[in-house]
Amino acid sequence: MKRFYYVLYVTAICSFAQSVALSQISITTADIPNYFGVGNSLFLYGSSDSVTMNIGTVSSSMSQTWTAPTVTIDDSFRTDNVLPSSTPYNADFPGAEYAKKFAFSDTNITAEVYEYYKLSNDSIENVGSAEYESGKVGGKAFDTVLFDKTTKLYFHLPTQLGDVATLSVDTVDEGVGLSDITTDVRTFDAYGTLVLPKGSFGALRSTDVASSKAYYGSTLLYSSTEYSISWITQEGYELSVAVDTLTSGIAKVHSVSITYPGKTPASYVRTLADGPATFALYQNYPNPSNPTTTISYELPDKSFVSLKVYDILGNEVATLVSQNENGGSYSVKFDGSRFASGVYFYRLTAGNFVSAKKLIILK
């Protein structure tokens, strides 16, 4: 659960810039208190529409203008700035200077997520998170806290045109010899004016390249790369879009999100529709298959879903799903009758969630 919501608001938290229209932007330590100050929040509105917009071009000398596309908003949430000392897990993150809170609930689960940050001489870092969950699933009550104490770079200080930052490098052991390695690199490559429904603001553009590689032991099974572009402003406004490839000018974009800053309301808990609370990919059944099997997965929100099957050499042998799907539980039949007996792998990608499992065909 945490990964999905973290991915949704991680770029919103990074929206710090000194914005002077038609001037280059620089992020400095002087900007940080404005956006981590208690009493301020960030409101993110997301859309799964695919539309076209002028994404601009890489330039170190030419000011540009970018206009947010018109989309249908189908998701929204809010993060609040809070004092670390006011959170229940402050002692677990000594030295944290800032904290953010996100709360949500549905008919079966209530959760609170806390992110902790620390300012150093040349960067601001996320020093970890804690997620408290309680509720009932499958008729069984639960009450638990999940900790992540991995330190990750948010951005360098100062961040300015030309800065390149490796935001994260993560290795996930999926078991049965499978592992995923992901890397996220952000490059600030242009400046200008961002036009949003609430006004025009000086902005700095960044391109993000998130790569994922899956290994079975030391054998590379497959690799993929996802691209996104963001525009950030001093005031905390941000536009973020996903693109199929890094190009220039008019391009097709999707997974559009717009972030607005604002004052923290007196109370707020996001209510989710009744359904899965997190992304999940389950082991196929039966396994081994002879030759038909069922693969099941869950989505907490609408996402573009890719479910593919690979052989032991990493060659793609079947695409089972490649489309936008609403949040919910899904099952897909895989007929392996035309494939030789042996070990295969299936991989689910939904937004930034990636998971893979081993499948055996036995005839």
C-alpha positions in Angstrom: 0.0 0.0 0.0 2.7 2.4 1.0 4.5 2.1 -2.4 1.5 3.2 -4.4 0.7 6.3 -2.3 4.4 7.1 -1.9 4.8 7.1 -5.7 1.7 9.4 -6.0 3.0 12.1 -3.7 6.8 11.8 -3.8 7.1 14.4 -6.7 4.6 16.7 -5.0 6.9 16.9 -1.9 9.8 17.8 -4.2 8.1 20.9 -5.5 10.4 23.6 -4.3 11.8 26.4 -6.5 12.5 30.1 -6.7 10.3 31.2 -9.5 10.9 34.4 -11.4 8.9 34.4 -14.7 11.2 33.9 -17.6 14.2 33.3 -15.3 16.1 30.2 -14.5 15.0 28.5 -11.2 17.2 27.5 -8.3 16.1 25.4 -5.2 17.9 26.5 -2.0 17.7 25.8 1.7 15.8 29.1 2.0 12.9 27.5 0.2 12.6 24.4 2.4 10.7 25.8 5.4 8.0 27.3 3.2 7.0 23.9 1.9 7.5 21.8 5.1 6.0 24.4 7.4 3.3 23.1 9.7 -0.1 24.3 8.6 0.6 23.8 4.9 -0.6 20.9 2.7 -0.2 19.7 -0.9 -3.3 18.6 -2.8 -2.7 16.3 -5.7 -5.3 15.7 -8.5 -4.7 12.8 -10.9 -6.1 11.6 -14.1 -5.7 8.5 -16.2 -6.6 10.3 -19.5 -4.3 10.1 -22.5 -4.0 13.5 -24.2 -1.5 15.6 -26.1 0.4 18.7 -24.9 3.5 20.6 -25.8 6.1 19.2 -23.4 8.8 21.6 -24.7 12.4 20.7 -25.3 15.8 20.5 -23.5 17.3 24.0 -23.4 19.8 25.8 -21.1 19.2 29.2 -22.6 15.7 29.5 -24.0 12.7 30.3 -21.7 9.6 28.2 -22.6 5.9 28.1 -21.8 4.1 24.9 -20.9 0.3 24.7 -20.5 -1.4 21.9 -18.5 -3.7 19.8 -20.6 -7.5 19.6 -19.9 -8.2 16.2 -18.3 -10.9 14.4 -16.2 -9.8 14.2 -12.6 -10.5 10.7 -11.2 -8.3 10.6 -8.1 -7.2 13.1 -5.4 -5.5 13.1 -2.0 -3.7 15.4 0.4 -0.5 15.3 2.4 0.0 17.5 5.5 3.1 19.0 7.0 3.4 18.1 10.7 6.1 18.4 13.4 8.1 15.1 13.8 7.6 15.5 17.6 3.8 15.4 17.1 3.9 12.0 15.4 3.8 8.6 17.2 7.0 7.4 15.6 9.3 10.3 16.1 11.7 8.3 18.3 12.3 5.8 15.5 13.7 8.6 13.3 16.1 10.6 15.4 17.3 13.8 13.7 14.3 14.2 11.5 13.5 17.9 11.0 10.3 17.6 9.0 7.4 15.2 8.6 4.4 14.7 6.4 1.2 12.7 7.1 -1.2 11.0 4.8 -4.4 9.2 6.1 -6.9 7.1 4.2 -9.6 4.5 4.9 -12.1 2.2 3.4 -14.7 -0.2 4.8 -12.1 -2.7 5.9 -9.0 -0.7 6.7 -7.7 2.6 8.2 -4.1 3.7 7.7 -1.8 6.6 8.5 1.5 7.1 6.7 4.2 9.3 8.1 7.3 10.4 6.0 10.4 11.8 7.8 13.0 14.2 6.3 16.3 15.6 7.2 18.2 18.6 5.8 21.9 18.4 5.2 24.4 20.9 3.8 23.9 19.8 0.1 20.6 18.0 0.0 17.3 17.1 1.6 16.7 13.4 2.3 13.8 11.1 3.1 15.1 9.2 6.2 12.3 6.7 6.3 8.6 6.2 6.9 6.1 4.5 9.2 2.7 3.2 8.2 0.1 2.2 10.8 -2.7 -0.1 9.6 -5.7 -1.5 11.4 -8.9 -3.1 10.3 -10.3 -6.5 9.3 -9.5 -8.6 6.2 -11.0 -12.0 5.6 -12.8 -11.8 8.9 -9.6 -11.4 10.8 -8.7 -8.2 12.7 -5.2 -6.8 12.5 -3.2 -3.9 13.9 0.3 -3.4 12.7 3.0 -0.8 12.0 5.3 -1.1 8.9 8.7 0.7 9.0 11.0 1.7 6.2 14.3 3.2 7.4 16.0 3.5 4.1 17.5 6.9 3.4 16.7 8.3 -0.1 17.8 11.5 -1.8 15.0 13.9 -2.6 17.1 16.6 -4.3 20.4 18.4 -4.1 20.7 21.9 -2.7 20.9 24.0 -4.6 19.0 22.3 -7.4 19.1 24.2 -10.6 19.1 23.9 -14.4 21.5 21.1 -15.4 21.4 19.2 -12.1 21.2 15.4 -12.3 20.1 13.4 -9.3 19.8 9.7 -8.7 16.6 9.7 -6.5 16.6 6.0 -5.7 18.2 2.7 -6.3 16.2 -0.2 -4.9 16.6 -4.0 -5.0 13.6 -6.2 -4.2 13.9 -9.9 -3.6 10.8 -11.5 -5.0 11.8 -15.0 -3.7 12.4 -18.2 -5.7 15.6 -16.7 -7.2 13.8 -13.7 -8.6 15.0 -10.1 -7.9 14.0 -6.6 -9.2 16.4 -3.7 -9.4 15.0 -0.3 -10.0 16.8 3.1 -10.6 15.2 6.5 -10.8 17.3 9.4 -12.2 16.0 13.0 -12.5 17.5 15.7 -14.8 16.5 19.4 -14.6 16.8 20.4 -18.3 14.7 23.5 -19.1 13.0 26.6 -17.5 10.2 28.9 -18.3 6.5 29.5 -17.4 4.0 26.9 -16.3 0.3 27.7 -17.1 -2.2 26.0 -14.8 -5.9 26.6 -14.2 -5.0 28.6 -11.1 -2.5 30.9 -12.8 0.9 31.1 -14.5 4.1 30.5 -12.6 7.9 30.4 -13.2 8.9 26.8 -13.5 11.8 24.4 -13.8 11.3 21.3 -16.0 12.7 17.9 -15.1 12.8 14.5 -16.9 12.7 11.3 -14.9 14.0 8.0 -16.2 12.9 5.0 -14.1 14.5 1.7 -15.1 13.6 -1.8 -13.9 15.6 -5.0 -14.4 14.5 -8.5 -13.3 17.0 -11.3 -12.7 16.7 -15.0 -12.1 19.9 -15.6 -10.2 22.5 -13.8 -12.4 20.5 -14.1 -15.6 18.8 -10.9 -16.8 15.2 -11.9 -17.6 13.9 -8.6 -18.9 14.3 -4.9 -18.5 12.0 -1.9 -18.9 12.1 1.9 -18.8 9.5 4.4 -17.9 9.7 8.1 -18.6 8.0 11.1 -16.9 8.3 14.9 -17.1 7.5 17.3 -14.3 7.3 21.1 -13.9 7.9 22.6 -10.5 7.4 26.1 -9.1 8.5 28.1 -6.0 4.9 28.3 -4.8 4.5 24.5 -4.7 2.5 24.0 -7.9 3.5 21.1 -10.0 2.4 19.4 -13.2 3.6 15.8 -13.8 2.9 13.6 -16.9 4.1 10.2 -18.1 5.3 9.8 -21.6 6.1 6.8 -23.8 9.5 8.2 -24.7 11.6 11.3 -24.2 10.9 13.6 -27.2 10.2 17.2 -27.9 7.2 19.4 -28.8 3.7 18.0 -29.1 3.5 14.6 -27.5 1.0 12.1 -26.1 1.0 12.1 -22.3 -0.9 10.1 -19.7 -1.1 9.7 -15.9 -1.4 13.5 -15.6 -1.3 14.9 -12.1 -1.5 18.5 -10.8 -0.4 19.6 -7.3 -1.7 22.7 -5.6 -0.4 24.0 -2.3 -2.9 25.2 0.4 -3.6 25.6 4.1 -4.3 22.4 6.1 -8.0 21.9 6.8 -9.1 21.2 10.3 -9.6 17.5 9.5 -9.3 15.1 6.6 -9.2 11.4 6.0 -9.3 10.1 2.4 -12.1 7.5 1.9 -11.4 4.8 -0.6 -13.9 2.9 -2.6 -14.6 -0.6 -1.2 -12.0 -2.8 -2.9 -8.3 -3.7 -2.7 -6.2 -1.4 -0.5 -2.9 -2.2 -2.2 -1.3 -3.6 -5.3 -0.8 -7.3 -5.3 0.3 -10.1 -7.7 -0.5 -13.7 -6.6 1.0 -17.0 -7.4 -0.7 -18.7 -10.3 -2.9 -21.7 -9.6 -2.5 -24.5 -10.4 1.3 -24.4 -10.5 2.7 -26.5 -12.2 0.0 -26.0 -14.9 -1.1 -28.6 -17.4 -1.4 -26.5 -19.4 -3.9 -23.9 -18.3 -3.5 -21.8 -15.1 -5.0 -18.6 -13.6 -3.1 -15.5 -12.6 -4.7 -13.1 -10.1 -3.9 -9.6 -9.1 -5.3 -6.6 -7.3 -5.3 -2.8 -8.0 -6.2 -0.2 -5.4 -6.9 2.5 -8.1 -7.3 2.9 -11.8 -3.9 2.1 -13.5 -2.4 1.2 -16.8 -1.7 -2.6 -16.4 0.8 -4.7 -18.2 0.9 -8.5 -17.5 3.4 -10.5 -19.6 4.9 -13.9 -19.6 8.6 -14.6 -20.3 10.7 -17.7 -20.9 13.8 -18.6 -18.8 16.0 -16.6 -21.2 13.9 -13.5 -20.7 12.1 -13.6 -24.1 8.6 -12.3 -24.0 6.2 -15.1 -25.0 2.8 -13.7 -24.2 1.0 -10.5 -23.4 -2.0 -11.2 -21.2 -3.0 -7.6 -20.3 -2.1 -4.2 -21.7 -4.8 -1.6 -20.9 -6.2 0.8 -18.3 -8.1 -1.0 -15.6 -10.1 0.3 -12.7 -9.3 -0.6 -9.1 -10.4 -4.1 -8.2 -9.5 -7.8 -8.2 -8.7 -9.5 -11.5 -8.0 -13.0 -12.8 -6.5 -13.9 -16.1 -6.3 -17.4 -17.8 -3.0 -18.4 -19.3 -3.1 -21.3 -21.8 0.4 -22.8 -22.1 -0.6 -25.6 -24.5 1.6 -24.1 -27.3 4.7 -23.8 -25.1 7.2 -26.4 -24.1 7.3 -27.7 -20.6 9.6 -25.7 -18.3 10.0 -22.7 -16.1 8.5 -19.3 -17.1 8.0 -16.0 -15.4 5.1 -13.6 -15.4 5.4 -9.9 -14.6 2.8 -7.3 -13.6 3.4 -3.6 -14.1 0.8 -1.2 -12.8 1.8 2.4 -12.5 5.2 2.2 -10.7 4.3 -1.1 -9.1 6.3 -4.0 -10.5 6.2 -7.7 -9.4 7.1 -11.0 -10.9 6.6 -14.7 -10.1 7.7 -18.1 -11.4 5.3 -20.3 -13.4 5.9 -23.9 -14.4 4.4 -25.6 -17.4 4.3 -29.4 -17.0 2.7 -31.5 -19.7 
